[in-house]
Amino acid sequence: MKSLACLALLAATALLSGCVTRGYKLADKSVPPAVPLNLTNAPPASVSAGPQSETAAESLAAPASAASATPAVTLSTVIVYHGPGSWKREAYWDEYVVSIRNPAAVPLVVTAARLHDGKNEPLPPGDHPWKLEKLSKTWWESNALRQTGTYFALGVGTAAGFGAAWAAAWGTMWGGTVSGGVATAGAVGTAAFVALPVLAGGTFYMNVRRKHQVEAEFTRRRLVLPLRLVPGQTVQGSLFFRVTPSPQRLVFSSHADDTPPRDTTIELLSLAGLHLKAPAPVAPATAAVSPGKPAPR
């Protein structure tokens, strides 16, 4: 009876101390706000027969013809795992918050977006939080964990302009303790077994509730493509990509009327160190000195 009561107490304690599944927990209110980047369209690196890029200055020029019209895009910030602006406690994705404006005199349709990773491979944004998390975790386990000591580090890195703000403080959102005076084994056992169904039901309800909260916030923030913009219209939203170390560029494809698609590119040089672990400092070489003898000059 005594051992049964102890097991019941341990089960109750576990339920009380871990009400919400880790993957469904929202970020603590102490997380600092997102750090602004405000990167805009970059000029094309070269001229080719394929989709053309346009500079921010050109995109702001008015009026633009349908054949040359492209959106003016600003990357406001990037929110990463345990980074400033995080709204989910453990978000296994990179959130690119963008603003897209149509400076042309004709409607524009932004058809697609893609993030080019460190190997210059284009990645599409995700449209579902749990599918994206699964994809991100699978990629990370296959490509990053075995290299953590020398290469990748989730949610950190040297990003120009971001500085020390990447370090965010995290607190415990849910939890509790089992407290009270001295009780007999029989009393503890009875109380625990009466409480267990209630705690289990509460845990299930809390998990469902928090899961729906994450899904709703993901949907609210997500920028849905294709997107049609009337002249002068501005739309803001987030593109969610799997965890992507050292991204190179963010590219948007768009067109006006029946014209061929054109690419609008934001270069990501300031994010070259994202998710990269800084190399360990190399200790300076010193000459060996024998005890009792002065160092050589």
C-alpha positions as CSV (number, residue, x, y, z in Angstrom):
1,M,0.0,0.0,0.0
2,K,2.9,2.3,0.8
3,S,4.6,1.7,-2.5
4,L,1.4,2.2,-4.4
5,A,0.8,5.5,-2.7
6,C,4.3,6.6,-3.6
7,L,3.8,5.8,-7.2
8,A,0.5,7.7,-7.2
9,L,2.2,10.7,-5.7
10,L,5.0,10.6,-8.3
11,A,2.5,10.4,-11.1
12,A,0.5,13.4,-9.8
13,T,3.8,15.4,-9.4
14,A,4.7,14.6,-13.0
15,L,1.4,15.7,-14.3
16,L,1.4,18.9,-12.3
17,S,5.0,19.9,-13.4
18,G,4.5,19.3,-17.1
19,C,1.0,20.3,-18.0
20,V,1.7,21.4,-21.6
21,T,3.7,19.4,-24.2
22,R,6.9,21.2,-25.0
23,G,6.1,21.6,-28.6
24,Y,2.8,23.4,-27.8
25,K,4.2,25.9,-25.3
26,L,4.1,29.6,-26.2
27,A,7.0,31.9,-25.5
28,D,7.4,33.7,-22.2
29,K,6.4,37.4,-22.0
30,S,10.0,38.2,-21.1
31,V,11.2,37.5,-24.6
32,P,12.6,40.7,-26.1
33,P,11.0,42.2,-29.2
34,A,12.3,41.3,-32.7
35,V,15.4,43.2,-33.9
36,P,14.7,45.2,-37.1
37,L,16.7,44.4,-40.2
38,N,14.8,46.4,-42.8
39,L,16.6,44.9,-45.8
40,T,15.2,45.9,-49.2
41,N,15.5,44.8,-52.9
42,A,19.0,44.3,-54.1
43,P,20.3,45.2,-57.6
44,P,20.8,42.2,-59.9
45,A,24.2,40.6,-60.0
46,S,24.1,40.0,-63.7
47,V,21.8,40.3,-66.7
48,S,20.4,37.1,-68.1
49,A,17.6,35.9,-70.3
50,G,15.7,34.5,-67.3
51,P,13.6,36.4,-64.8
52,Q,15.0,39.9,-64.1
53,S,15.6,41.6,-60.8
54,E,15.0,45.3,-60.0
55,T,16.6,47.6,-57.5
56,A,14.6,49.3,-54.7
57,A,15.0,52.7,-56.3
58,E,13.7,51.4,-59.6
59,S,10.7,49.7,-58.0
60,L,9.8,53.0,-56.3
61,A,9.8,54.9,-59.5
62,A,6.3,55.8,-60.7
63,P,4.5,55.1,-62.9
64,A,5.9,51.7,-64.0
65,S,4.7,49.9,-67.1
66,A,3.1,46.5,-66.8
67,A,6.2,45.0,-68.5
68,S,8.6,46.4,-65.9
69,A,6.5,46.5,-62.7
70,T,7.9,44.7,-59.7
71,P,7.0,45.0,-56.0
72,A,9.0,46.9,-53.4
73,V,9.9,44.3,-50.7
74,T,11.3,44.9,-47.3
75,L,12.6,42.1,-44.9
76,S,11.6,43.6,-41.6
77,T,13.2,41.0,-39.4
78,V,14.0,37.3,-39.0
79,I,12.7,35.4,-35.9
80,V,14.6,32.2,-35.1
81,Y,14.6,29.4,-32.4
82,H,14.8,31.1,-28.9
83,G,15.5,34.5,-30.6
84,P,14.1,37.9,-30.1
85,G,10.4,38.2,-31.2
86,S,9.7,34.5,-30.6
87,W,6.1,33.8,-29.9
88,K,6.5,30.0,-29.7
89,R,8.7,28.5,-27.0
90,E,10.5,26.0,-29.3
91,A,9.8,27.0,-32.9
92,Y,11.8,24.7,-35.3
93,W,11.6,27.1,-38.2
94,D,12.9,30.5,-39.4
95,E,10.2,33.2,-39.7
96,Y,10.9,35.9,-42.3
97,V,8.7,39.0,-41.6
98,V,8.2,40.9,-44.9
99,S,6.4,43.9,-46.2
100,I,5.4,44.0,-49.9
101,R,4.2,47.2,-51.6
102,N,2.9,47.7,-55.2
103,P,4.5,51.0,-56.4
104,A,3.2,50.4,-60.0
105,A,0.1,51.9,-61.7
106,V,-1.1,48.4,-62.5
107,P,-2.1,45.4,-60.3
108,L,0.7,43.0,-59.4
109,V,0.5,39.3,-58.5
110,V,3.2,37.9,-56.2
111,T,3.2,34.3,-57.2
112,A,5.9,32.6,-55.1
113,A,8.8,33.1,-52.7
114,R,11.9,31.1,-52.1
115,L,14.8,31.2,-49.7
116,H,18.2,30.2,-51.1
117,D,20.3,28.4,-48.5
118,G,24.0,28.2,-48.0
119,K,24.3,25.9,-50.9
120,N,22.2,28.2,-53.1
121,E,19.4,25.7,-53.2
122,P,15.9,27.3,-53.2
123,L,13.5,26.4,-50.4
124,P,9.7,27.1,-50.5
125,P,7.9,28.4,-47.4
126,G,5.9,26.1,-45.3
127,D,2.1,26.4,-44.9
128,H,1.5,24.2,-41.8
129,P,3.3,24.5,-38.4
130,W,3.6,20.8,-37.5
131,K,4.6,19.6,-41.0
132,L,7.2,22.4,-41.1
133,E,8.5,21.4,-37.7
134,K,8.8,17.8,-38.7
135,L,10.6,18.7,-41.9
136,S,13.0,21.0,-40.0
137,K,13.8,18.6,-37.2
138,T,14.4,15.8,-39.7
139,W,16.8,18.0,-41.7
140,W,18.5,19.2,-38.6
141,E,19.1,15.7,-37.2
142,S,20.5,14.6,-40.6
143,N,22.7,17.6,-41.4
144,A,23.5,19.6,-38.2
145,L,23.6,17.6,-35.0
146,R,26.6,15.6,-36.0
147,Q,28.4,18.8,-36.9
148,T,27.4,20.9,-33.9
149,G,30.9,21.2,-32.5
150,T,32.3,22.8,-35.6
151,Y,29.5,24.2,-37.7
152,F,25.8,24.5,-36.9
153,A,24.2,25.8,-33.7
154,L,20.4,26.1,-33.6
155,G,19.1,29.6,-33.1
156,V,22.4,31.4,-32.8
157,G,25.0,33.0,-34.9
158,T,26.6,36.2,-35.9
159,A,24.1,38.3,-37.7
160,A,25.2,41.9,-38.5
161,G,22.9,44.4,-36.7
162,F,21.4,41.8,-34.4
163,G,24.2,41.7,-31.9
164,A,23.6,40.4,-28.4
165,A,19.8,40.6,-28.8
166,W,19.8,37.0,-30.0
167,A,20.2,35.9,-26.4
168,A,16.7,35.7,-24.9
169,A,15.6,34.9,-21.4
170,W,13.2,32.1,-20.9
171,G,11.1,31.4,-17.9
172,T,8.9,28.5,-16.8
173,M,5.3,29.1,-18.0
174,W,3.6,26.1,-16.5
175,G,4.4,24.0,-13.5
176,G,3.5,23.4,-9.9
177,T,4.5,21.6,-6.8
178,V,2.7,19.1,-4.6
179,S,2.8,20.5,-1.1
180,G,1.0,20.0,2.2
181,G,1.4,18.6,5.7
182,V,2.3,15.2,6.8
183,A,-0.3,12.6,5.7
184,T,-0.6,8.9,6.1
185,A,0.2,6.6,3.2
186,G,-3.5,5.7,2.9
187,A,-4.6,9.3,2.8
188,V,-1.9,10.2,0.2
189,G,-2.9,7.3,-2.0
190,T,-6.6,8.1,-1.9
191,A,-6.0,11.8,-2.7
192,A,-3.7,11.0,-5.5
193,F,-6.0,8.5,-7.2
194,V,-8.9,10.8,-6.9
195,A,-6.9,13.7,-8.5
196,L,-5.3,11.7,-11.3
197,P,-8.3,11.6,-13.7
198,V,-8.9,15.4,-13.2
199,L,-5.2,16.2,-13.8
200,A,-5.1,14.0,-16.9
201,G,-8.2,15.6,-18.3
202,G,-6.8,19.1,-17.6
203,T,-3.5,18.2,-19.3
204,F,-5.3,16.9,-22.4
205,Y,-7.4,20.1,-22.6
206,M,-4.4,22.4,-22.1
207,N,-2.5,20.6,-24.8
208,V,-5.4,20.8,-27.3
209,R,-5.9,24.5,-26.4
210,R,-2.3,25.4,-26.8
211,K,-1.9,23.4,-30.0
212,H,-4.8,25.3,-31.5
213,Q,-3.3,28.6,-30.3
214,V,-0.1,27.9,-32.1
215,E,-2.0,26.9,-35.3
216,A,-4.1,30.1,-35.1
217,E,-1.1,32.4,-34.6
218,F,0.8,30.7,-37.4
219,T,-2.1,31.1,-39.8
220,R,-2.6,34.7,-38.7
221,R,1.0,35.7,-39.3
222,R,1.6,33.6,-42.5
223,L,1.7,35.5,-45.8
224,V,-0.4,33.4,-48.2
225,L,0.8,33.3,-51.9
226,P,-0.1,33.9,-54.6
227,L,-1.0,37.5,-53.5
228,R,-2.7,40.1,-55.7
229,L,-1.8,43.8,-54.9
230,V,-3.7,46.7,-56.4
231,P,-1.7,49.9,-57.1
232,G,-0.3,51.5,-53.9
233,Q,-1.4,48.5,-51.7
234,T,1.0,47.2,-49.0
235,V,0.7,43.8,-47.3
236,Q,2.7,42.5,-44.3
237,G,3.2,39.0,-43.2
238,S,5.6,36.1,-42.4
239,L,7.1,33.4,-44.5
240,F,8.1,30.3,-42.5
241,F,11.0,28.2,-43.7
242,R,12.8,25.2,-42.2
243,V,15.8,26.1,-40.1
244,T,18.3,27.4,-42.7
245,P,21.9,28.2,-41.8
246,S,23.7,30.9,-43.6
247,P,20.9,32.0,-46.0
248,Q,22.0,33.8,-49.2
249,R,19.0,35.5,-50.6
250,L,15.2,35.8,-50.5
251,V,13.5,35.9,-53.9
252,F,10.0,36.8,-54.9
253,S,8.4,36.1,-58.3
254,S,5.7,38.4,-59.6
255,H,4.0,39.6,-62.8
256,A,1.5,42.1,-64.0
257,D,-1.4,41.3,-66.3
258,D,-0.1,38.7,-68.9
259,T,3.5,39.7,-68.7
260,P,6.4,37.2,-68.0
261,P,7.4,36.8,-64.3
262,R,10.1,38.9,-62.9
263,D,12.2,38.2,-59.8
264,T,12.7,40.6,-56.9
265,T,15.7,39.7,-54.7
266,I,16.8,40.7,-51.2
267,E,20.4,39.7,-50.6
268,L,21.1,38.4,-47.1
269,L,24.7,39.1,-46.5
270,S,24.0,40.3,-43.0
271,L,22.6,36.9,-42.1
272,A,25.6,34.9,-43.4
273,G,26.4,33.7,-39.8
274,L,22.9,32.7,-38.9
275,H,22.8,29.3,-37.1
276,L,26.5,29.0,-37.4
277,K,28.6,28.4,-34.3
278,A,31.5,30.8,-33.8
279,P,34.9,29.0,-34.0
280,A,36.7,28.4,-30.8
281,P,39.4,31.0,-30.1
282,V,42.9,29.8,-30.8
283,A,45.2,30.1,-27.8
284,P,48.5,32.0,-28.6
285,A,51.6,29.7,-28.8
286,T,53.9,30.2,-25.8
287,A,57.5,29.1,-25.4
288,A,58.1,26.5,-22.7
289,V,60.0,27.9,-19.7
290,S,61.9,25.7,-17.3
291,P,61.3,26.2,-13.6
292,G,63.7,28.7,-12.1
293,K,65.0,30.0,-15.4
294,P,64.0,33.3,-17.0
295,A,62.1,33.4,-20.2
296,P,64.2,33.7,-23.3
297,R,64.5,37.2,-24.8
